[in-house]
Amino acid sequence: MTRKTATIKEMPKPANGGERADEVRRVIYERALALFETKGFAGTSMNEIASACGVSKPAIYHYFRNKSHLLETLYADITRNFFDAIQNIAFDTGGPEERLRRLIRYQSLYNISHRRFLTVFWRERHVIEQEDRRNLAEREREFEGWVRRILVDGCAAGIFREVEVDVATFGILGMLSAVHRWSPYVGQSPEAVAETLSDMIVRGLLREPGEGAAVP
């Protein structure tokens, strides 16, 4: 069960305004996410979010211009460290096989640990405003490029089999994007699920002894 956060009015006053603003956003995120889960994005009003947070609607608008901005900002905040970590893995000096294993394990564990948010986000992302959708699409294209980089490096080094890199990239991302939905029902720990996926995907790409060198 998710621990219920205090309302904004119930929060103790921190030593500085920056900490206060961060904590207020955390409360708004948690209360809005709970409402989106139960009522859906379209069925939740800014008035209801404000009431759940214990503040007036103008107080919510001080931080977010509308519901779409709230959802997009929540996505950006939750995924900021994730994208930094994936980029670091993609550009690491390690070999392509190990980098791909690390990326798959990291994303699997990340998606499983953020199951509540991702369930809401993937269900409701179609309602995000066009400008916010463009921002999300840019981040997703960056992410696709980092996965593609590892695959191209592996093919060029003769470590991975000759594959159509775009097909392999989107196949891997499609598999990982769904892990948060089914992982609770397989009777395995998140770590075991991540390890199984990384081993299965990488083994499917590795060049067998005697195969010709791959061409990216």
C-alpha positions as CSV (number, residue, x, y, z in Angstrom):
1,M,0.0,0.0,0.0
2,T,1.3,3.5,-0.9
3,R,2.0,5.7,2.2
4,K,-0.3,8.7,2.1
5,T,1.5,12.0,2.1
6,A,0.6,14.9,4.3
7,T,-1.4,17.7,2.7
8,I,0.4,20.9,1.9
9,K,-1.1,22.6,4.9
10,E,0.0,19.9,7.2
11,M,3.7,20.1,6.0
12,P,6.2,21.5,8.5
13,K,7.9,24.6,7.2
14,P,11.5,23.9,6.0
15,A,14.5,26.1,6.5
16,N,14.4,27.6,2.9
17,G,11.9,28.3,0.2
18,G,13.6,26.0,-2.3
19,E,13.0,23.0,-0.1
20,R,9.4,24.0,0.5
21,A,8.7,24.3,-3.3
22,D,10.2,20.8,-3.9
23,E,8.1,19.3,-1.1
24,V,4.9,21.0,-2.4
25,R,5.5,19.6,-5.8
26,R,6.0,16.1,-4.3
27,V,2.7,16.3,-2.5
28,I,0.9,17.6,-5.7
29,Y,2.5,14.8,-7.7
30,E,1.4,12.1,-5.3
31,R,-2.1,13.3,-4.8
32,A,-2.7,14.0,-8.5
33,L,-1.3,10.5,-9.4
34,A,-3.6,8.9,-7.0
35,L,-6.6,10.7,-8.6
36,F,-5.5,9.9,-12.1
37,E,-5.2,6.2,-11.1
38,T,-8.8,6.0,-9.8
39,K,-10.7,8.6,-11.9
40,G,-8.6,8.9,-15.0
41,F,-6.9,12.0,-16.3
42,A,-10.0,13.4,-18.0
43,G,-12.2,12.6,-15.0
44,T,-9.9,14.6,-12.6
45,S,-10.3,18.3,-12.2
46,M,-7.8,20.8,-10.9
47,N,-10.3,21.6,-8.2
48,E,-10.1,18.0,-7.0
49,I,-6.3,18.0,-7.1
50,A,-6.3,21.2,-5.0
51,S,-8.7,19.8,-2.5
52,A,-6.7,16.6,-2.2
53,C,-3.6,18.7,-1.5
54,G,-5.4,20.9,1.1
55,V,-4.9,24.1,-0.9
56,S,-6.9,26.4,-3.2
57,K,-6.8,25.9,-7.0
58,P,-4.7,29.1,-7.6
59,A,-2.0,27.5,-5.4
60,I,-1.8,24.6,-7.8
61,Y,-1.6,27.0,-10.8
62,H,1.3,28.6,-9.1
63,Y,3.3,25.5,-9.9
64,F,1.5,24.0,-13.0
65,R,-0.3,25.9,-15.8
66,N,-2.8,22.9,-16.3
67,K,-3.2,19.2,-15.9
68,S,-1.2,18.4,-19.0
69,H,1.7,20.5,-17.7
70,L,1.5,18.6,-14.4
71,L,1.7,15.2,-16.0
72,E,4.5,16.2,-18.4
73,T,6.5,17.8,-15.5
74,L,6.0,14.7,-13.4
75,Y,7.4,12.6,-16.2
76,A,10.3,14.9,-16.6
77,D,11.2,14.9,-12.9
78,I,10.8,11.1,-12.5
79,T,12.8,10.3,-15.6
80,R,15.6,12.9,-15.3
81,N,18.0,10.6,-13.4
82,F,16.9,7.7,-15.6
83,F,17.9,9.4,-18.9
84,D,21.2,10.6,-17.4
85,A,22.0,7.0,-16.3
86,I,21.1,5.5,-19.7
87,Q,23.2,8.1,-21.6
88,N,26.2,7.3,-19.3
89,I,25.8,3.6,-20.1
90,A,25.5,4.2,-23.8
91,F,28.7,6.3,-23.9
92,D,30.7,4.2,-21.5
93,T,34.0,2.7,-22.6
94,G,32.9,-0.8,-21.8
95,G,32.1,-3.4,-24.4
96,P,28.8,-3.4,-26.3
97,E,27.6,-6.6,-24.7
98,E,28.1,-5.4,-21.1
99,R,26.7,-2.0,-21.9
100,L,23.5,-3.5,-23.4
101,R,23.1,-5.8,-20.4
102,R,23.5,-2.9,-18.0
103,L,21.0,-0.8,-20.0
104,I,18.4,-3.6,-20.0
105,R,18.8,-4.3,-16.3
106,Y,18.6,-0.6,-15.4
107,Q,15.5,0.1,-17.4
108,S,13.8,-3.0,-16.2
109,L,14.3,-2.2,-12.6
110,Y,13.4,1.5,-13.2
111,N,10.1,0.6,-14.9
112,I,9.2,-1.9,-12.2
113,S,9.9,0.5,-9.4
114,H,7.8,3.2,-11.1
115,R,4.9,1.0,-12.0
116,R,2.1,3.3,-10.7
117,F,3.3,6.3,-12.6
118,L,4.1,4.5,-15.9
119,T,0.7,2.7,-15.8
120,V,-1.0,6.2,-15.6
121,F,1.3,7.9,-18.0
122,W,1.1,5.3,-20.9
123,R,-2.7,5.2,-20.5
124,E,-3.1,9.0,-20.5
125,R,-0.2,10.4,-22.6
126,H,-2.5,11.0,-25.6
127,V,-4.2,13.9,-23.6
128,I,-0.9,15.8,-23.2
129,E,-0.8,19.0,-25.0
130,Q,1.0,19.2,-28.4
131,E,4.0,21.2,-27.1
132,D,4.5,18.9,-24.2
133,R,4.2,15.9,-26.6
134,R,7.0,17.3,-28.7
135,N,9.2,17.6,-25.7
136,L,8.5,14.0,-24.8
137,A,9.1,12.8,-28.4
138,E,12.5,14.6,-28.4
139,R,13.6,12.7,-25.2
140,E,12.4,9.4,-26.6
141,R,14.3,9.9,-29.9
142,E,17.4,10.6,-27.8
143,F,16.8,7.4,-25.9
144,E,16.3,5.4,-29.0
145,G,19.6,6.8,-30.3
146,W,21.5,5.7,-27.3
147,V,20.2,2.1,-27.6
148,R,21.0,2.2,-31.4
149,R,24.5,3.4,-30.6
150,I,25.2,0.3,-28.5
151,L,23.8,-2.0,-31.2
152,V,25.8,-0.3,-33.9
153,D,29.0,-0.6,-31.8
154,G,28.3,-4.3,-31.2
155,C,27.7,-5.0,-34.9
156,A,30.8,-3.1,-36.0
157,A,32.9,-5.0,-33.6
158,G,31.6,-8.4,-34.7
159,I,30.1,-9.1,-31.3
160,F,26.5,-9.0,-32.4
161,R,25.0,-10.8,-35.3
162,E,24.1,-9.0,-38.5
163,V,20.7,-7.5,-37.7
164,E,18.5,-4.6,-38.9
165,V,19.5,-2.2,-36.2
166,D,16.3,-0.2,-36.2
167,V,14.2,-3.3,-35.9
168,A,16.4,-4.5,-33.0
169,T,16.2,-1.1,-31.3
170,F,12.4,-0.8,-31.3
171,G,12.0,-4.5,-30.5
172,I,14.1,-4.1,-27.3
173,L,12.4,-0.9,-26.3
174,G,9.0,-2.4,-26.9
175,M,9.8,-5.4,-24.7
176,L,11.1,-3.2,-21.9
177,S,8.2,-0.6,-22.1
178,A,5.8,-3.4,-21.0
179,V,7.8,-4.9,-18.1
180,H,6.0,-2.9,-15.4
181,R,2.6,-4.3,-16.5
182,W,3.4,-8.0,-16.2
183,S,6.3,-8.2,-13.7
184,P,4.1,-8.4,-10.6
185,Y,2.4,-11.6,-11.9
186,V,5.4,-13.8,-12.7
187,G,6.5,-14.7,-9.1
188,Q,10.0,-13.3,-9.6
189,S,11.9,-10.5,-7.9
190,P,12.5,-7.4,-10.0
191,E,16.2,-8.3,-10.0
192,A,15.5,-11.7,-11.4
193,V,13.2,-10.3,-14.0
194,A,15.8,-7.8,-15.1
195,E,18.5,-10.5,-15.3
196,T,16.3,-12.8,-17.3
197,L,15.4,-10.1,-19.8
198,S,19.0,-8.9,-20.2
199,D,20.3,-12.5,-20.8
200,M,17.5,-13.4,-23.2
201,I,17.9,-10.2,-25.4
202,V,21.7,-10.2,-25.4
203,R,22.0,-13.9,-26.2
204,G,19.7,-13.4,-29.1
205,L,22.1,-10.8,-30.5
206,L,25.4,-12.4,-29.9
207,R,27.2,-13.8,-33.0
208,E,27.7,-17.5,-32.9
209,P,31.2,-18.9,-33.4
210,G,31.8,-19.2,-37.2
211,E,29.2,-16.6,-38.2
212,G,30.4,-13.9,-40.5
213,A,31.2,-10.5,-39.0
214,A,28.1,-8.3,-38.7
215,V,27.7,-5.2,-40.9
216,P,25.8,-2.3,-39.2
